Amino acid sequence: MANKGKSRHLKRLSMPKTYVVKRKGVTWIAKALPGKHSTENGYPLVVLLREVLKIVNDKQETKQLMKQKLIEVDGLVPKDLNTVVGLNDVIHLPAEKTYYRMSIVGGKLVAVQIKADEAKFKYCKIVGKTFLKKGKVQLNLHDGRNYIVAKGEDKFKLGDVLKLGFPKQKLEGVVKLEKGTKCYVAFGRNSGETGVLEEIIEHAGSKESDARLKTQTGEIITLKNYLFPIDDVFKI
């Protein structure tokens, strides 16, 4: 009987350009399950551990890590080998006492090692709002999760970043997208750059807004939607 459903593999030559994985060698590579990140902005767990962090050799070793609860993503143990792990997700390897945050640097999705106190929360960008019954507002975040506040407490704007603690999603702080804020460019040709937001450039019609940042080497202009406001704790 033929297999049904979408394939859980893809050819290496068809991998997203954001992957830091060799394109030559074995023809096939695991494909991330649909989830909180797009294919371009997330690795399947097994690929992340085997070919990016290089701490396992195969699927069986990955399964053992999961079974023994020796791998956590955003404070939880993944349940599937192909669970997508992507932008700003926090990885914890208890046995090695190491922590990583997923970032896009130079157009590539990489795991940046961070300290334990930096791994207690996650930076989640507000990408939308949904108005609920009983005066509630649902903040839709970049990784698919939601955060609900009372309408009277909704002082957040699209583009602001919430610092959410693990595992109960407690609000630890807010980084506003406004002039003078330090920002990280997550996408585009300037991905990985950091700078201070000097100006948001609005355009007539439906054209997306631009943003002007002052960096250590000069000024750059990128799309406003490419920015992640960050604080001094965030490292790339």
C-alpha positions as CSV (number, residue, x, y, z in Angstrom):
1,M,0.0,0.0,0.0
2,A,1.4,3.4,-0.9
3,N,2.3,5.9,1.8
4,K,-0.2,8.6,2.4
5,G,0.4,12.2,3.5
6,K,3.3,14.5,3.0
7,S,6.9,13.4,2.9
8,R,9.0,13.7,6.0
9,H,12.2,14.1,4.0
10,L,13.5,16.4,1.3
11,K,16.6,16.4,-0.9
12,R,19.6,18.2,0.4
13,L,19.9,20.2,-2.8
14,S,16.4,21.6,-2.0
15,M,17.2,22.6,1.5
16,P,16.5,26.2,2.6
17,K,19.4,28.5,2.0
18,T,19.3,29.4,5.7
19,Y,20.6,25.9,6.7
20,V,24.2,25.5,7.8
21,V,24.2,21.9,6.5
22,K,26.4,20.4,3.8
23,R,24.5,19.9,0.6
24,K,26.7,17.1,-0.7
25,G,26.7,13.6,0.7
26,V,23.5,11.7,1.6
27,T,20.7,12.6,-0.8
28,W,17.9,13.0,1.7
29,I,17.5,14.9,4.9
30,A,14.7,15.1,7.5
31,K,12.0,17.7,6.9
32,A,10.6,19.7,9.7
33,L,7.0,19.1,10.8
34,P,4.6,22.0,10.2
35,G,4.6,24.1,13.3
36,K,5.5,27.4,14.9
37,H,8.2,28.3,12.4
38,S,8.5,28.2,8.6
39,T,10.8,25.7,6.9
40,E,13.2,28.5,6.1
41,N,13.4,29.6,9.8
42,G,13.5,26.2,11.5
43,Y,15.4,22.9,11.6
44,P,13.9,19.5,12.3
45,L,15.2,18.6,15.8
46,V,17.2,15.6,14.5
47,V,19.0,17.8,12.0
48,L,19.8,20.5,14.6
49,L,21.3,18.0,17.0
50,R,23.1,15.9,14.4
51,E,24.4,18.4,11.8
52,V,24.4,21.8,13.5
53,L,25.3,21.1,17.2
54,K,26.9,17.7,16.2
55,I,26.0,16.0,19.6
56,V,24.3,12.9,18.1
57,N,25.1,10.6,15.2
58,D,21.7,9.3,14.2
59,K,18.0,9.2,14.9
60,Q,18.4,6.6,17.6
61,E,20.6,8.8,19.7
62,T,18.2,11.6,19.3
63,K,15.4,9.4,20.5
64,Q,17.4,8.5,23.6
65,L,18.0,12.1,24.4
66,M,14.2,12.7,24.2
67,K,13.4,9.6,26.2
68,Q,15.8,10.5,29.0
69,K,14.7,14.2,28.9
70,L,18.2,15.4,28.0
71,I,16.9,17.9,25.5
72,E,14.5,20.8,26.0
73,V,13.2,23.4,23.6
74,D,11.6,26.4,25.3
75,G,11.5,24.6,28.6
76,L,9.7,21.5,27.2
77,V,10.9,18.1,26.0
78,P,10.1,17.6,22.2
79,K,7.9,14.7,21.3
80,D,8.9,14.2,17.7
81,L,12.3,13.8,15.9
82,N,11.1,16.3,13.3
83,T,9.8,19.0,15.6
84,V,10.7,22.3,14.2
85,V,13.2,24.4,16.2
86,G,13.7,27.9,14.9
87,L,14.2,31.6,15.4
88,N,14.7,32.7,19.0
89,D,13.9,29.2,20.4
90,V,16.0,28.3,23.5
91,I,17.6,24.9,23.6
92,H,18.8,23.3,26.9
93,L,21.1,20.3,27.1
94,P,20.9,19.3,30.8
95,A,23.6,16.7,30.8
96,E,26.1,19.2,29.3
97,K,24.7,22.2,31.2
98,T,24.7,24.2,28.0
99,Y,22.1,26.6,26.4
100,Y,21.6,27.9,22.9
101,R,19.4,30.5,21.3
102,M,18.5,30.1,17.6
103,S,19.4,33.2,15.6
104,I,19.8,34.2,11.9
105,V,23.2,35.6,11.3
106,G,24.4,36.5,7.8
107,G,21.4,34.8,6.3
108,K,22.1,31.5,8.1
109,L,20.1,29.9,11.0
110,V,22.7,29.2,13.8
111,A,22.7,28.2,17.4
112,V,24.3,30.8,19.6
113,Q,25.5,29.6,23.0
114,I,24.1,31.6,25.9
115,K,24.4,31.6,29.7
116,A,21.9,29.9,32.0
117,D,20.4,33.2,33.2
118,E,19.7,34.3,29.6
119,A,17.9,31.0,28.9
120,K,15.2,31.5,31.5
121,F,13.0,33.4,29.0
122,K,12.3,33.8,25.3
123,Y,12.0,36.9,23.1
124,C,8.7,36.7,21.3
125,K,7.7,39.4,18.8
126,I,4.1,40.5,18.5
127,V,3.0,40.0,14.9
128,G,-0.8,40.4,15.3
129,K,-3.7,40.9,17.7
130,T,-7.1,39.2,18.1
131,F,-9.9,40.8,20.1
132,L,-11.7,38.2,22.2
133,K,-14.9,38.3,24.2
134,K,-15.1,39.7,27.7
135,G,-12.7,42.5,27.0
136,K,-9.7,40.3,26.3
137,V,-7.0,40.8,23.7
138,Q,-4.9,38.0,22.3
139,L,-1.3,39.0,21.3
140,N,-0.2,36.7,18.5
141,L,3.5,36.0,18.6
142,H,6.1,35.1,16.0
143,D,6.5,31.5,17.1
144,G,2.8,30.7,17.1
145,R,2.1,31.1,20.7
146,N,-0.4,33.6,22.1
147,Y,-0.5,35.8,25.2
148,I,-3.8,37.1,26.5
149,V,-4.2,40.4,28.3
150,A,-7.2,42.5,29.5
151,K,-8.2,45.2,26.9
152,G,-7.3,47.9,29.5
153,E,-3.8,46.5,29.9
154,D,-3.1,46.3,26.2
155,K,-0.4,48.9,25.8
156,F,1.5,46.8,23.3
157,K,2.1,47.5,19.6
158,L,2.9,45.3,16.7
159,G,6.6,44.8,16.6
160,D,7.1,45.0,20.3
161,V,8.8,42.0,22.0
162,L,7.6,40.2,25.1
163,K,10.1,38.4,27.3
164,L,8.3,35.3,28.4
165,G,9.6,33.0,31.1
166,F,9.6,29.2,31.0
167,P,7.5,27.1,31.4
168,K,4.5,29.0,32.5
169,Q,4.9,31.9,30.0
170,K,5.1,34.5,32.7
171,L,5.7,38.0,31.4
172,E,9.2,39.0,32.5
173,G,9.5,42.3,30.5
174,V,8.8,44.2,27.3
175,V,11.1,45.7,24.7
176,K,9.3,48.4,22.7
177,L,9.9,49.0,19.0
178,E,10.6,52.7,19.2
179,K,13.3,55.3,18.5
180,G,16.4,54.7,20.6
181,T,15.8,50.9,21.1
182,K,18.5,48.5,20.2
183,C,17.3,46.1,17.4
184,Y,18.4,42.9,15.8
185,V,17.8,42.4,12.1
186,A,16.4,38.9,11.7
187,F,15.9,38.8,8.0
188,G,17.1,40.2,4.7
189,R,20.7,40.9,3.5
190,N,21.5,42.7,6.8
191,S,20.4,39.7,9.0
192,G,22.5,39.4,12.1
193,E,23.2,43.2,12.3
194,T,22.4,45.1,15.5
195,G,21.9,48.8,15.9
196,V,19.9,51.5,17.5
197,L,16.6,52.4,15.8
198,E,16.8,56.0,14.6
199,E,13.7,56.3,12.5
200,I,10.7,54.4,11.1
201,I,10.0,55.5,7.5
202,E,6.4,55.3,6.6
203,H,5.3,55.0,2.9
204,A,2.1,55.9,1.2
205,G,-0.2,53.1,0.1
206,S,0.5,49.5,0.9
207,K,4.3,49.6,0.7
208,E,5.9,48.2,3.9
209,S,7.6,50.6,6.3
210,D,11.3,50.9,6.4
211,A,13.6,51.4,9.4
212,R,16.9,53.3,9.7
213,L,19.4,51.8,12.2
214,K,22.7,53.2,13.4
215,T,25.2,50.4,13.7
216,Q,28.9,50.3,14.7
217,T,29.9,50.6,11.1
218,G,27.4,53.2,9.9
219,E,23.7,53.3,9.0
220,I,21.5,50.7,7.4
221,I,18.0,50.8,6.1
222,T,15.9,47.6,6.3
223,L,12.2,46.7,6.5
224,K,10.5,47.5,9.8
225,N,9.1,44.0,9.9
226,Y,12.6,42.5,9.8
227,L,13.4,44.0,13.2
228,F,13.4,42.4,16.7
229,P,13.7,44.9,19.5
230,I,16.2,43.6,22.1
231,D,17.9,44.5,25.3
232,D,21.4,44.3,26.6
233,V,20.9,40.7,27.7
234,F,20.3,39.4,24.2
235,K,23.4,38.1,22.4
236,I,24.1,37.1,18.9
